[in-house]
Amino acid sequence: MTRCSNCSAPLPANTNQCLYCCSHNDIDLRNKLAFVVAQEQTSKPCPNCQTELQTIGLSHFGSEPLQIERCHNCYGLFFELNEIQRFLDYAVVDDSMPINHQHIDTINKDRYPKTQNVKYLKCPICQNFMGRTLFGYRSGVVVDCCPKHGTWLDSGQATHLLEWKKMGGELLANQKKQSGEIPKNPPHQFPSTMATNIPTNPFELDLLQDVLSLLTKLLD
């Protein structure tokens, strides 16, 4: 159980804010992955808070430390292109466990922030609005992506993805791609200029992906 770093009260699974002292907590990295602050402030603003992001270095990530940007206020993380896959590959050392469908469903049910207000965020680098997309099949995580610069994860989403990968979620997604059951390029990468009545719940996005895949097969 994760506890508040300020008052030690238990933290709900889908938030980083303590219900007792109202402080925000780093629930993705603290006491989980070793890191150092390489640069206190950058020229990149947080998509949520508009405060300048920090650059942090994660050790034990191959020959060179992995450097990513983090907001010291909301604890969101920004991964430049290809960094998020490197993060998942090195953070989950052993992903050879059998696919645990039930546990994947439980993770998504417990961790999905049901009261989250959906909004479109600007890329910290180019300041263009990012598109929202489901990270992977049955991942339960909708991320904000800039096709030119990288991916933004809100606080808690990194932990969600790591648990999904540990339970075989990425292996399941790769199997679906190899079998042709889902396209290798996800069909639901919605640009921010589209209407906001698109599905935002990750379970609805998974269903949409399955339906589109079935229609693609029928039309072939």
N, C-alpha and C positions, 0 to 999 in steps of 0.2 A: 504494500500500500504506500502510495506517495503521500508525503506529509509536507505541510507548509514550512518553508525555510525560516519563517519569522516566528511563528507561534506553535509549530509542530502539530497543528490540527490536521486531520485527514483531508485530502483534496479529492473532490469528485473526479471521476475518470475523464470527463469531457470539458474540463475548464482548468485554467492555471490560476484562477483567483480564489483565494481563501474565503470561505463563507463567514469566518469569525473575525479575522483582522483586516480583510479586504486587500491584502497585499498580493501582488502578482509574483508568480514563481516560474523559474526555469525548469520545466518538467521534461524537456527533451534531452538535455545534456548533463545537468548537475547530478553528480553521483552515478552517472552512467557512462560517459565518455570523457576522457581527459582532454582538456583544451586550455589554451592560454589566449589572452587578449593581445593580438598582434598590433592592432591600431585602434585607439579609443574612438576616433571619429573619422568618417570618410565623407566624400562628397555625395554619397548615395542616400537619399531620404527613405525612411521606412514607409512602405505603402499604406500602412495603417495610421501611424502616429506622426509622420512627417519629420521626426527627429532623425539626426544623422546615424546611419548604421555603424556598428563596430565591425572590424575584421577580426575573426578569431581563427586560431590554428588548432586543428584537431590532430593529435599525435597518433602514432600506430596506424597510419593510413598509407602503407607502402613506403617507398624510398623517400618520399617527400610529404611533409604534413599537408593535410587538406585545409585550405583556407576558404572560409565562407563568410558571409555577412550576417550579423545578428542584430536585432533591435534590443537594446538594454531596457526598454520600457515594456513592450508587449511580448518580447522573446520570440518573435517570428524569425524565420531563417530564409536567406536568399542564396540559392545555389545557381552558379553560372552554368552554361551548357555542359552537359555530361557529368557535372559534379555530383548530382543527386544519386546517379547510379553507382558511382564510385563510393559514395557515402554508405549506401545500402550494402554493397558487396563487402566492404571491409568491416562495417559495424556488425553484420550478422556473419560470424565466422563459419558456422555450420548450418547450412540450409538444406541438408540432405534428409531431413525428417520427412515421413510420409505426409501427404496433404491432409490437413485436418479441417474438413469442411465445417464441422460443427463449431470448432473454435474460431474459425474465420468469421462465421456468422455472429458469434458472441462478441468478438472484438468490435465488429462494426455496430452492433446494437448498443454496446456500452459506451463507445467512444464518439459516436456521431453526435455533434452538438445540435440538439433538436431545436433550440431556440435561437440559432444563429441567424443574424440578419445578413442576407446575401447582398453584396455590393461588388462592383468592379474596381480593381486596384490598378494603379499605374506602376509600370516597370521602374525600379530604382535607377536604371541606367539611362533609358531613352525617354522615359516619362510618357510613353504611349500606354493606353489601357491594355491590360493583359486579358487573354481569353481564359475561360474556366473550363477545365476538363477533368474527367475521372482519371486518376493516375494509372490504374491498371485494373484488369478484370477482377471484380469482387474485392477491390482494395478498400472500398468505402470512403475514399479520400478524394475530394474534389480540390484540385490545386489551381493556382493562378500561374499561367505560363506566358512568357514572351518568347516567340519563336526565334528571335535573334539573340537574346541575352540570358535567359534562364527561367528558373521556377521559384516561386515564393510559397513557403509553407507557413501557415499560421501555427501558433504555439499548440503543441499536442499532436500535430499531424505527422511529424517525424517519428514520434513514438508509435503512433498508429501504423505507419508504414513498416517500421521495423518489426512489430508484432505480426503483421500480415505476412511479411517475408519469412519470419521464423516458422510460421504455421504452414508454409508451403504455398502461400498466395502467389508469389512470383512464378514459381514452378508451374502452378495451375494455369496462370495467364499465358506462359510460354507454350504449354501443351495445347491450349486452345488456339493459339496463333499457328502453331505447326500443323494442326489438323485442319486449319481453315475455318474453324467454327466462329472465330472472330477475326476481323481484318487486322493486319499488322499495323496499320495506321488507324487509330481510333477514329470513328466517324463523328464523334460528338465533341469536337473542339470548337466551342462557340465563341466567335469574336464578340467583343464588348458592345459593338454597334447593333447587335441583334436585340429583339424585344426580350424583356426580362421574364416572360412567361414560359421559358424553357425549363425542363426539369432541373432542380437543384439538389434534390435528395440523391445520394449516391446509389441507393437501391433502385430508384427510378431510372438512373442513368445506366445501371447494369441491365435492367429490363429493356431499355431502349436499344442498347448495344445488341442484345440477343435478337430482338425483333428485326433490326436492320440487317443483321447477319443472315437471318432466315430469309428475308426478302431478297437479299443478294443471291442466295443459293437458288431460289425459285426462278429468278430472272435469268440465271446463267443457262 
